[in-house]
Amino acid sequence: MISFTCDYNEGAHPAILDALARTNFIQEPGYGADAFTESAKARIRKAVGCPEAEVFLLTGGTQTNSTVIATMLRDYQGVVAVETGHIAVHEAGAVEYTGHKVLTLPAHEGKMQADELSAYLARFYADGSYEHMVLPGLVYLSFPTEYGTLYSKAELTAIREVCDHYQLPLFVDGARLGYGLMSPECDLTLEELARRCDVFTIGGTKVGALCGEAVVFPSGKAPEHFFTMVKQHGALLAKGRLLGVQFDTLFTDGLYFRIARNAIGLAMQLKELFVSKGYELFLDSPTNQQFIVLTEAAAKALEGEVAYEVWETLPDGRAVTRFATSWATTPEQLATLAALLP
C-alpha cells in the first residue's frame, strides 16, 4: 500500500541520516548547548534575515505551539485563531490544558480575515464587561493553513496592522512552512514573513526531519526564561544535538527548500490527475495538501491499495478526502495512484 495520509510517513531525508551517523561519536554537551545546534541557529538567522533573532529547537509541533502560546500569554488571556486552526481542532486541547482559551473566528478556506479580526477586537473592547471575559492576548495563524491555503503578503500585512493597533503579538505556525514558501502562488519570502510576525516556527517534522521544530523570535525578544519554560513543558531534548544536526543539515545549501519543492511539484501533478479524471476539488489548494471529493466508486478502487485521510463529511453525505505529498513522494507513487483511479 502507498500512503498519502500525511507528510511525515517516512523517516528522514538521507542527508540527515548521514549527518547523524557521521557525528554520532563526537562528544557534545546536552540540552542544545552543542556545536551543531549553535551552527543550526546561525544558519536559520541568516536564512530569515534577522541576525538578532533568538532561535530555539523544540521536540514537536504540539509541544511547540502550547509552549509558545503559554509563555506569551498572561494568566487571564487567550489566543485568537480561526475555528479550523490546528490549535483549535487537532491538538487535543493542548493550549487549553495550559490554562488558556482558544478564541475562535470564522475560517475562510482555513484563513483568518483582517477585517473580521478587527471587528471582533472592536466589539470585545466596546463591551463594558470585557474585564469579566478572557482577554485576547495573541493572534495565531498557520502558514500554510489546515486546508493547504496561503496568506498573501497583503493579507498577512493587514493582519499585522490589526495586531499592531491592538498591541497583540502575532504567532505564525510554520509546521509546513517549506511547503508554503515553495508554492508557485506564494508571494512572500521567508525574510518578509519573519518581518511580519513576533514569533514563528519552521517545521522540521513534516519537512524532512525525524522530528523537531525551530522557534524563531525575529526581533530577539523571546519571553523571559523561555528556555526554562520549554523544559517545563516537556519540549526540551537532553540530546539536543539530535535537533541541532537535523536543522543544521536542512539549512545547509538550501536543502530545506529544495526538498519542499519536490512535494509541491508532485502535489500539482496529483491535483491535475484528479481534475483530468473528472473529480471535484473541495478547494483549490496551492500547496502539498490536496482536498478531493471522492466518489464511492473511487474509494472502493483505492481500498487496500492507497491510504488517504477523510477530512470531513459534506451535507449531502459525500466525503472530503486529503491527499498529502511530501519531500519523499515519488513519481512512481503518483503513477500507481493514476492506474488505480477509475
N, C-alpha and C positions, 0 to 999 in steps of 0.2 A: 504494500500500500504506500502511496505517496501522500504527503500531508501539506496542505495549505492552511492549516488551522491557525498558525501564528508565525511570527518572525524570529522565534527562538527555539525551533525544533532541533536544530543542530547544536553542536558543542561550541567551537570557536574557530576563527579563521586560522589556517595553518601557520601564518606568520606569528600569531600569538602563542600557539603551542610550541613553536620552535624557540621563541624568545624565553618562554617559561623553562623549557628544557635546558637551554644554554646557560641560563642564570641560576639554575637550581642549587648549585653548591656554593654560590657566593654568599658569604655571611653578611647579613644586614640587620640593623635594629628593627624592631616591630612598630606597629601602630602608625604606619605611614611616615616614619622618620627615615626611611631608606632612601638610597640614592635614586632608585628607579622612580619612586613617587615624586621626588623633587624634580627630576627630569620631565616627568609627565606634566606636572603643574606648569613648568616653564613653557613647554610646548603648547599647552592649552592657552596660557596667557597670550602667547604670540598669535595663535590661531584666532582668538576672539578680539585681538587688537586692543587689549586692556592690560598694559604692563603692571598696573597697580592691583589687578584683580586678586581676590582670595579664592583659592580652589581647594575643595575637599573631595576625597574619594570615598563613597559610601557603598554599602553592600548591594542594595537592590532598590527598585522603584518605589514600592510601598513604604519601606523604611525611610527612604529619602523624602518623599512627599510629606509624610507625617512629621518627620523631624524638622524640616524646613518650616512648615506651617506652624508647628507648635512653638518653635523658638522665635518666630517673628511676631506672634500674637500675644497680647496681654490676656489675662485670665477671662476677661469679660467680652472678648472679641471672637468673631467668626470669620470664615473665609468665603468670599463670593465666587461662585463657579456656575457654569450652566448645568442644567438638570441632567445632561448626558455626560458631564465631565467625569474623568476617571476617578477622582477622589469621591465623587457623589454616588458612583454606581459600582465600581469594580475593585474597591479596596476594603471591603468588609467592615466599613465603619472605622477604619484606622485613624482618621482625623478626629472623629467624634470620641474615639477611645482616649485621645489625649485631652479631652475636655473642651473641644472647640467645635461649634456647629458649622456645618456646610450650608451656606445661604444660597439657594439656587435661583437662577434666572432662566427664562426660556432659551432653548438652543435652536439655532437655525443652521441645519446641516452640521451640527456639532459646534457651531461657533457662537460666541457672545457678540452682541451688537453694542457699540459705544453709546448710542442714544438710549437704549434700554438700561444700561448700567447707570448712566447719568440720571435717568428718570427715577430709578429705584433709590439711588442715594439721596436725591432731592426729596422724594416722598418720606424717606426714613427720617431725615433731619427736620422735616416740617411737622412731624408727629410730636406733639407736646410731651408725650410719654416715652420718647425714644430711649431715655436712660433706664427704663424698665425692660429693655429689649437687648438682644445680642447685637453688639455694635459691629458693623463691618470693619475689619482691620487689615484685610489683604485681598487682592484680586488674583485669582488663579485661572490661567489658560493652559491649554496644551497645544503643542505645535509639532506634528500635525494633531488634529483633534481625534476623538474616538471614531469619527466617521471618515478619517483619512483626508479631511479638508484642511485648507491652509488659510491663515490670515495674510492678507496682502500688507504691504508696507503702510498703505494709507489706513487700513483697518487697525493695525497694531498701534500706529501713531495716535489715532483717535482715542483708543482705549487708554493709552499712556497719558493723554491730555486730561481725560476724566480723572484718572488716578492722581495726577498732579494737583488738580483742582481740589480734590478732597483729601489730599495728603495721605494717599494709600499706596503702599508698595505693590509692585506688580511682579508676580511669580509666573514664569513660563516653564511648564513641564516639558522637557525635551527628550522623553524616553525614546522617541523615534525621530529625533532631531535630524539625523543624517538623511533620512528618507524624505523629510520635508524640504530641506535645503537643496537636495539634488533633483527635486521635481522640476520639470520644464516650466511649470506655472508659478514657481516661487520667484518673487521679485525682491526678496530680502537676502542679504549676505549674512554670514554669521556675525560679522562685526556690527552690522546695522541692527540685528536682533539684540545683541548684547547692550547696545546703547539705549534700547527702549525698555529695558526691564531692570529691576533691582536685584533679582536673582533668577537664574535659570539653570536647567540641568542638561547635561549631554549624556544621553543614554548609551551605555555600552552593552547591556544585556541583550537588547534587541538588534544591535548593530555590530555583531561580530565578536563580542567578548563572551567569556564564560559567564561573567557576572559583573556587576558594578555600574554605578552612575557617578558622574562628576558634577558637583555642585559648584556653580560659579557666581560669586558676588562681584560684578564688573567694577564697581567703584571701590572695592576693597573694604566695604563696610558690612562685614558679617556680624550677626548678633554676638553680643558679649559671651565669651566662653562657649562658642559654638562647638568646638571640638569635644568639650566635656559633655555637652548635650547629645552629640552624635553617639557617644558611648552609652549614655543613659538610655537612649532609645534603641539600643541593640543594633546599631548600623555601622559599628566600627570593627574592622578586622584586625586581630592581633597580627596576622601575617599580611600586613598592609601591602607588602611587596607584590602580592598576587594582583592587586588592583593597579599598582604602580606600573608593573611590567606591561600589563594589558593596555592601559591608556597611553603609555609611552610608545608602544608599538602602533596603536591606532593613529596617533598623531605624528608619526614619522612618515615623511614623503607622501602625505595626503591619503594614507590608506583608508582612513575612516570615510572619506568622501568617495573614494573610488569604489569601495565595496557597496556603499549605499546606492551608488548609481546603477549597479547591477540589478538591484531589487526594483528600481523604478523602471528601467528598460523592460524587464520581463513583466512587470505589472501592466504596463501599457500594452504589451503583446497579449497578455491574458484578457484584458478588457476587450481588445479588438476581437479576440477569439469568440468570446460570448456574444458580442454585438453581431458579428458576422453570421452567427448561427441563430440569430433572432431572439436572444434572451434580453430581458429587460434589466436595465441598471436601476437600482434603487436610488442612487445619486451618482454623479459623475466625479469620482474621486481622482485627484491628480497624483496620488502617492501609492504606496505599496499595498494598501488595504483596498480591496475592491468588493463592492456590495452588489450581489447579484440576486435577482428574484428567480429562484429555480422552479421549474415545473416538476410535477410529481414524476413524470417520465425520466427527467434528467436525474433526479435524486435516486431513483431506482437503478439507473445505468451506472451511477458512480458508487453505489453501495458496495462496500468491501474493497474498493479499488482506490478511491480518493477521499481523503479526510478534509473537512472544512468545518466552519462554525455556523450554527444557526443563530443569527444575531437578534432577530425579533420577528414577531408574527403580525402580519398585516390584518386590518379589519376583515378582509374577505377570506382570511384563513391561510393565505399563501405565506411562505417563509422567506424572509430576507436572509441571505447567507453571506458570510465573509470569507473571501479567499485572500490570504496574505502571502506575498512573496517576501524573500529576504535576501541578504547578502550571499546566501548559499544556494538559492534556487537556480536550477539549470534549464536550458532549452529543452533537454530531453524530458524533463518532468512536464513541461507545457505540452510537448508532443504527445505524451501519454494521455494527458487530460483531453486534448483535442480528439484523439482517436476514440475516446470513450463517450464523449458528449453526443447525444442524439441530435 
